[in-house]
Amino acid sequence: MLISRHARGRVSALTWFFALGLALIAADARAIPAFSRQYAISCATCHAAFPRLNSFGEQFRAANYRLPNWRDTTLDTGDEMLALPKSLPAAIRAQAYVQARTAEEIDPATGPTGNAARSDVQAPYLIKLISSAPLSEHISYYFYGIFAEKGGNGSTVIEDAWFRYDDLFGTKVGMQLGQFQISDLMFPRELRLTFNDYMVYRLAGITYDRGVLFDREFGAANLALGFSNGNGIEQNFALNSPGYLRPDAMFDNDTQKTAFGRAGVKLGGVSAGLFGLHGSQASGSAAAGSFGAQPGARKTTKRVLGLDLSGETGGKFYWYAQGLWNRWDAFLDADPSRNIRWWGAFAGVDYLRDARWVFSILYNTARAGDFANTGTLFEGIKINSLTLGTSYYFMRNVKGVIELNFDALPKDAAGPPFVGHQTKENYLLLGFDAAF
């Protein structure tokens, strides 16, 4: 099982990439994303700096991704029960990077493999089709499909894909049904300015799932409650009746669901929220050579508690912080009597100097807790990294990116099993991010 696919870098590679990145930032491009086309407005109306939303963008999202004059953007068919956009509401997001890393490829059983690629051309890194539009006075849809990501070509993956009804039975309760990220209740990963991720969301397994979400605002407070299958968006299970040619498929194969929710409040320029989740997940396998990476046959209980804080000052500084405390009961097949506790957090600041330059800092930390010394890949949960990013906006929707990540954790002592922090994770990244 491979836990890293990049080779050790050198100072010469960093210098080469820095020079190449400066040369790339001589280009220009012009494009208008889907909502700008739909309403004939600038991206700056909703974005402080693409893709980060400003306060109006947050209101637009809360208003079910529409403006009050949304009917004016539909065809005049003479039928009040038909609302078709005048043009297909679609946009493309594309990313391309060059990267140098100090990480190396590690096999958990044998250690470093010796594979080396001191520099990496990651272009295209991502190509995504996005679409959203109102369908009625209260219903909107949103979806995006990925045509290429991280070098994986040849298949299309649908991630976000949902319908939203914004006033269920006249109660002002919103309902969202489909695929979405549970972590979007706190800080949507798609709206971050850094290439580096909000790592604890991925480690805790609270990103994409299939489910239903209910939410309502109460003045300065808001409440959200959801239920999901709890097994992500990749699985489905063949289902055949004993009759003739009646195949079907289930997206979940058990009655257990994941329940989650968040209670939030906004006071002045500061927002705070308390998140909770209770559900089940497959255990960590005890199969020989798996090091816990393969799911086991048992269903185990999973609990997550989170606290989030965020705010902005003068439209220039945006800050945010998230902590997550996790308890996975009876998780490891090798020791099912043991309940595992671990935690992680991140914090960041985005500084919008002007319309062209944006500077970002992101700190990620995690502690493996009770996974320490278990001989499983979950020992590698530990993180202590600082990311510094700079974005230069050629246009509202096209930016050049330079990002440095510093890994402050020391490498674990060599020796089998090689399952913890066996390689440094520093990197330098340069490239483009555009939506049009």
C-alpha positions in Angstrom: 0.0 0.0 0.0 1.5 3.3 -1.0 1.1 6.3 1.2 3.0 8.9 -0.9 3.7 9.1 -4.6 6.3 11.9 -4.8 10.1 11.7 -4.8 12.7 13.7 -2.8 13.3 17.3 -4.1 16.5 19.4 -4.3 17.2 23.1 -4.1 18.0 23.2 -7.8 14.5 21.9 -8.6 12.9 24.6 -6.5 14.9 27.3 -8.2 14.0 25.9 -11.7 10.3 25.8 -10.8 10.3 29.3 -9.4 11.9 30.7 -12.6 9.4 28.8 -14.7 6.5 30.0 -12.6 7.5 33.6 -13.0 7.6 33.1 -16.8 4.2 31.5 -16.8 2.7 34.6 -15.0 3.1 36.7 -18.1 -0.1 35.3 -19.7 -3.6 36.7 -19.7 -7.1 35.3 -20.2 -10.7 36.5 -20.4 -13.7 34.5 -19.2 -17.1 34.9 -17.5 -18.4 32.2 -15.1 -22.0 30.8 -15.2 -23.6 33.1 -12.7 -22.0 36.2 -14.2 -23.3 35.2 -17.6 -26.8 34.5 -16.2 -27.2 37.8 -14.5 -24.7 40.0 -16.5 -22.8 40.9 -13.3 -19.1 40.8 -12.4 -17.6 38.0 -10.5 -16.6 40.6 -7.9 -20.3 41.0 -7.0 -20.1 37.7 -5.1 -16.4 36.9 -4.7 -14.0 38.8 -2.5 -11.3 37.0 -4.5 -12.3 33.9 -6.5 -13.3 31.5 -5.2 -13.7 33.1 -1.7 -17.2 34.5 -1.2 -17.9 38.0 0.1 -20.9 38.8 2.3 -23.1 39.3 -0.8 -22.0 36.0 -2.2 -22.9 34.3 1.1 -26.4 35.9 0.8 -26.6 34.7 -2.8 -25.9 31.2 -1.7 -28.3 31.4 1.2 -31.0 32.6 -1.3 -30.8 29.3 -3.1 -28.3 30.5 -5.7 -30.5 33.2 -7.2 -31.2 36.9 -7.4 -34.7 38.3 -7.1 -34.9 38.9 -10.9 -34.0 35.3 -11.8 -37.2 35.1 -13.9 -35.8 37.7 -16.2 -33.0 35.3 -17.1 -35.4 32.6 -18.3 -37.0 32.1 -21.7 -40.4 33.7 -22.3 -42.4 30.6 -23.3 -45.8 32.0 -22.3 -46.0 29.2 -19.7 -45.8 30.3 -16.0 -45.1 26.6 -15.1 -41.9 26.5 -17.1 -38.7 28.2 -16.2 -35.9 27.5 -18.7 -32.6 29.5 -18.6 -32.0 31.4 -21.9 -28.7 29.6 -22.2 -27.3 26.5 -20.7 -26.0 27.5 -17.3 -22.5 26.0 -17.3 -19.0 26.9 -16.4 -15.5 25.3 -16.5 -12.9 25.4 -13.7 -9.4 24.4 -14.7 -6.1 24.1 -12.8 -2.6 23.4 -14.0 0.5 23.3 -11.8 4.2 22.6 -11.7 5.4 21.2 -8.3 8.6 20.2 -6.5 8.3 18.1 -3.4 10.6 16.6 -0.7 8.2 13.7 -0.1 9.2 10.2 -1.3 7.3 7.0 -2.1 7.0 4.7 0.9 5.8 1.1 1.1 4.4 0.4 4.6 6.1 -3.1 4.6 9.5 -2.4 3.1 10.0 1.4 3.4 11.3 3.8 0.7 10.9 2.4 -2.8 13.6 4.5 -4.4 11.3 6.0 -7.0 12.4 9.5 -7.7 10.8 12.5 -9.5 12.3 15.6 -8.1 9.9 17.8 -10.2 6.4 17.2 -11.4 4.4 18.8 -14.2 0.8 18.5 -13.0 -1.1 19.9 -15.9 -4.0 19.5 -16.2 -4.5 19.0 -12.5 -8.2 19.5 -12.6 -10.9 20.1 -15.3 -14.4 20.5 -13.9 -17.8 21.2 -15.4 -20.2 23.2 -13.1 -23.9 23.9 -13.6 -26.6 25.5 -11.4 -29.9 27.3 -12.0 -33.3 28.0 -10.4 -36.0 25.6 -11.6 -39.0 27.1 -9.8 -39.8 29.8 -7.2 -38.3 27.5 -4.5 -36.2 24.8 -6.2 -32.6 25.1 -7.5 -30.1 22.5 -8.6 -26.3 22.4 -8.5 -23.8 19.9 -9.8 -20.3 19.5 -11.0 -18.5 16.7 -12.9 -14.8 16.2 -12.9 -13.3 15.2 -16.3 -9.7 15.0 -15.0 -8.2 15.2 -11.6 -4.7 14.5 -10.3 -3.7 13.0 -13.6 -6.6 10.5 -13.7 -8.1 10.6 -17.2 -10.7 8.4 -18.9 -13.6 8.7 -16.6 -16.0 11.4 -15.3 -16.7 11.7 -11.6 -19.8 13.5 -10.2 -19.2 14.9 -6.7 -21.6 17.7 -5.7 -25.0 17.0 -7.2 -28.2 18.1 -5.4 -31.6 19.7 -5.5 -32.5 22.3 -2.9 -36.0 23.4 -1.8 -35.8 26.7 0.2 -39.2 26.9 2.0 -40.4 23.4 2.8 -44.2 23.5 3.4 -44.0 27.2 4.0 -42.0 26.8 7.2 -38.8 28.6 6.0 -37.0 25.3 6.4 -34.6 24.5 3.5 -34.1 21.0 2.3 -31.2 19.8 0.3 -31.2 16.3 -1.3 -28.3 14.6 -3.1 -24.5 14.4 -2.9 -22.7 17.1 -0.9 -19.9 17.5 1.6 -20.9 17.3 5.2 -18.0 19.6 6.0 -19.6 22.4 3.9 -21.7 23.2 7.0 -18.5 24.7 8.4 -16.0 25.8 5.7 -16.6 24.6 2.1 -13.4 23.2 0.7 -14.2 24.3 -2.8 -14.0 28.0 -1.7 -10.6 27.9 -0.1 -7.8 30.0 -1.6 -4.9 27.6 -0.9 -4.1 24.5 -2.9 -3.4 22.7 0.4 -6.6 21.3 1.9 -8.4 21.5 5.2 -6.8 18.2 6.1 -8.8 17.2 9.2 -12.1 17.1 7.2 -10.5 14.4 5.0 -9.0 12.5 7.9 -12.3 12.5 9.8 -14.2 11.3 6.7 -16.8 14.1 6.7 -16.5 15.2 3.1 -18.7 13.7 0.3 -21.7 11.6 1.1 -25.3 11.0 -0.1 -28.0 12.4 2.1 -30.6 15.0 3.0 -30.0 18.2 4.9 -32.6 20.5 6.6 -31.7 24.0 7.8 -33.3 27.2 9.0 -32.2 30.7 10.1 -33.4 32.3 13.3 -32.2 35.9 13.1 -28.5 35.8 13.8 -28.6 32.1 14.6 -28.9 29.1 12.2 -29.5 25.4 12.7 -28.8 22.5 10.3 -29.6 18.8 10.7 -28.8 16.1 8.2 -28.8 12.4 7.6 -26.6 10.5 5.1 -25.8 6.9 4.0 -22.5 7.2 5.7 -20.5 5.3 3.0 -19.5 8.1 0.7 -20.4 8.5 -3.0 -18.4 5.7 -4.7 -20.3 2.6 -3.6 -23.4 1.0 -4.9 -24.6 -2.5 -4.5 -26.3 -4.7 -7.1 -29.8 -5.7 -6.2 -31.7 -8.3 -8.2 -35.2 -9.6 -7.6 -36.0 -13.3 -8.1 -38.1 -12.3 -11.1 -37.0 -12.0 -14.7 -34.7 -9.1 -15.7 -35.4 -6.8 -12.9 -32.0 -5.4 -11.9 -31.6 -2.4 -9.6 -29.0 -1.0 -7.4 -28.8 0.3 -3.8 -26.6 3.2 -2.8 -26.4 1.8 0.8 -26.7 -1.8 2.0 -27.7 -1.4 5.6 -30.2 0.5 7.7 -27.7 2.5 9.7 -27.4 6.2 8.8 -25.2 9.0 9.8 -26.8 11.9 11.7 -25.1 15.2 11.8 -25.8 18.9 12.5 -24.5 22.3 13.3 -25.8 25.2 15.4 -24.3 28.5 14.5 -24.5 32.2 15.4 -23.1 35.4 13.9 -22.4 38.3 16.3 -21.0 41.4 14.6 -18.2 40.3 12.3 -17.6 36.9 14.1 -19.3 33.6 13.3 -19.2 30.6 15.6 -20.6 27.1 15.2 -20.8 23.8 17.1 -20.9 20.6 14.9 -21.7 17.1 15.9 -21.9 13.8 14.0 -22.9 10.2 15.0 -22.7 7.3 12.6 -21.1 4.1 11.6 -18.2 3.1 9.5 -16.4 -0.1 8.5 -13.7 -1.2 10.9 -10.0 -1.1 10.1 -9.0 -4.5 8.7 -6.7 -6.9 10.5 -5.9 -8.7 7.2 -2.2 -9.5 6.8 -0.3 -6.8 5.0 -3.2 -4.3 5.0 -1.9 -2.1 7.9 -5.6 -1.1 8.5 -5.9 0.4 5.1 -8.6 -2.0 3.9 -12.1 -1.8 5.5 -13.0 -4.7 7.8 -16.2 -6.6 7.9 -17.6 -5.1 11.1 -19.6 -1.9 11.5 -18.3 0.4 14.2 -19.5 3.6 15.8 -18.1 7.0 14.8 -18.5 10.3 16.7 -17.2 13.7 15.7 -17.5 17.0 17.6 -16.4 20.3 16.1 -16.0 23.9 16.9 -15.6 26.6 14.2 -14.9 30.3 14.3 -14.5 32.8 11.5 -14.6 36.5 10.7 -13.6 39.4 8.5 -12.3 42.9 8.9 -12.9 45.7 6.5 -13.2 43.3 3.5 -9.4 42.9 3.6 -8.7 40.2 6.2 -10.7 36.9 6.4 -9.8 34.5 9.2 -11.1 31.1 10.1 -10.4 28.2 12.5 -11.7 24.7 13.0 -11.2 22.0 15.6 -12.5 18.4 15.4 -12.4 15.8 18.1 -13.0 12.2 17.0 -14.0 9.0 18.7 -14.0 5.8 16.7 -15.3 3.0 18.9 -14.0 -0.6 18.5 -12.4 0.5 15.3 -9.4 -1.8 14.9 -10.0 -5.4 14.2 -6.8 -6.3 16.0 -8.1 -4.8 19.2 -11.9 -4.4 19.0 -12.3 -3.7 22.7 -10.4 -0.4 22.4 -12.1 3.0 21.6 -9.9 5.3 19.6 -9.7 9.1 20.2 -7.8 11.5 18.0 -8.1 15.2 17.1 -7.1 17.7 14.4 -7.5 21.4 13.5 -6.7 24.1 11.0 -6.6 27.9 11.0 -6.0 30.4 8.3 -6.0 34.0 7.2 -6.5 35.5 3.8 -5.4 39.0 3.1 -6.8 40.8 0.1 -4.2 43.5 -0.5 -6.0 44.8 -3.6 -7.8 43.5 -6.7 -4.7 41.8 -8.0 -2.8 40.4 -5.0 -4.0 38.0 -2.3 -1.9 36.4 0.4 -2.9 33.4 2.4 -1.7 31.5 5.4 -3.0 28.0 6.4 -1.9 26.0 9.4 -2.9 22.3 9.6 -2.3 20.1 12.7 -3.5 16.7 13.8 -2.5 14.2 16.5 -3.0 10.5 16.0 -3.9 10.0 19.7 -4.8 6.4 20.5 -3.7 5.3 17.0 -0.1 5.8 18.1 2.0 2.6 18.1 -0.9 0.5 16.6 1.2 -0.5 13.6 -1.5 0.8 11.2 -1.5 3.6 8.6 -3.7 5.6 11.0 -0.5 6.5 12.8 0.1 8.8 9.9 -2.8 11.0 10.9 -0.3 13.3 12.6 0.3 16.7 10.8 2.1 19.9 11.6 2.4 22.1 8.5 2.3 25.7 7.5 1.2 26.8 4.1 2.1 30.2 2.6 0.2 31.2 -0.6 0.2 34.1 -3.0 -2.4 34.6 -5.8 -2.1 37.2 -8.6 -5.3 37.9 -10.4 -4.8 38.5 -14.1 -8.6 38.8 -14.3 -11.4 38.3 -11.8 -11.6 34.7 -12.7 -8.0 33.8 -13.7 -5.2 33.7 -11.2 -1.6 32.7 -10.9 -0.6 30.8 -7.8 2.7 30.4 -5.9 2.5 28.3 -2.7 5.0 26.9 -0.2 4.3 24.2 2.3 6.5 23.6 5.3 6.4 20.3 7.2 7.4 20.9 10.8 7.2 17.3 12.0 10.4 15.2 12.3 10.4 12.0 10.4 9.7 8.8 12.3 12.6 6.5 13.1 13.2 4.1 10.2 12.0 0.5 10.7 9.0 -1.7 9.9 6.2 -1.1 9.7 6.6 2.2 7.8 3.2 3.6 8.7 3.7 7.0 10.3 5.4 10.2 9.3 8.2 8.5 7.2 8.8 11.4 4.8 8.9 15.2 4.9 6.0 16.9 3.0 7.5 20.2 2.0 6.5 21.4 -1.5 6.7 24.4 -3.8 3.8 24.8 -6.3 3.2 27.3 -9.1 0.5 27.5 -11.8 -2.9 28.7 -12.8 -6.5 28.4 -11.5 -9.3 29.7 -13.7 -13.1 29.6 -14.0 -14.9 30.5 -17.2 
